[in-house]
Amino acid sequence: MIFDSIAATKSDSHKRSLVKTISWRLVGTADTITISYFITGAIELAVGIGGIELFTKMVLYYAHERVWARVKE
């Protein structure tokens, strides 16, 4: 059963990788904003940090997913 999941991941389409990228970044960005707020105490700064991080890490994650989709066992 776990191998079926691995096989499905290896054949992920570009669309699926993009949807996974966006959903994961939303979770990660909420975390970054929360941590930034606790550290800075400023919601505007925390949202600014989260906004920058949202886009840079989305691009990096998508590229990472596409590289791994090409990796052969």
N, C-alpha and C positions, 0 to 999 in steps of 0.2 A: 504494500500500500504506500509506504514512504517513497518507494522508487517510482511509482506512478506520479506522485507529486513532483519529484525531481525531473522526470521526463517532461511533464507539462510545463515546468518553468523554463526548461531549455528551449522550448519551441514557442515562447511568448512572442506575440506579435508586437509591432511598434505601438499600436494603439493601447494594448494591455500594459506595456511598459510605461507609457505616458500616463495612464490612469493611476497605476501604482505609484508613479513618481509624485503626482499631485496629491494623492491621498496621504502618502507618507510624509510629505513636506508639510501638510497642514497640521499633522500631529506633532512633527518636530518643531515647527515654528511656534505652536502654542506653548510647547515646553521652553523654547528659547525666550519667548516673551515673559513667561512666568519667572524663569530664573533671572532674567535681566531686571525685572521689576523688583524682585527680592534684593538684588545686589545694589541697584541704583536708587530705588524708591521713587523713580519717576516713570509714570506710565508712558509719556510721550517718547522718552528715550528708549524704553523697552520695546515699544511698537516699532520704532525706527530701526533698532537692531534686528528685530524679528523680520521686518520687511526686506531688509538687505539680504539677510540669511535665507529667506524664502526663495528668492530667485537664484542666488549663486548655488545653493545646494541642490535645487531642482535640476539645474543643468548638469551638475556633476553626477547626480544619482542616475539620471537618464543615460548619460554616457556610460556609466558603470554597468547598468543593466544591459545595454546593447553589447558591450564587450563580453559580458558573461553569457549572453545568448549565443555567442559565436564559439565559446570554449567547448572543445570536444573532450570527451573522457578518454 
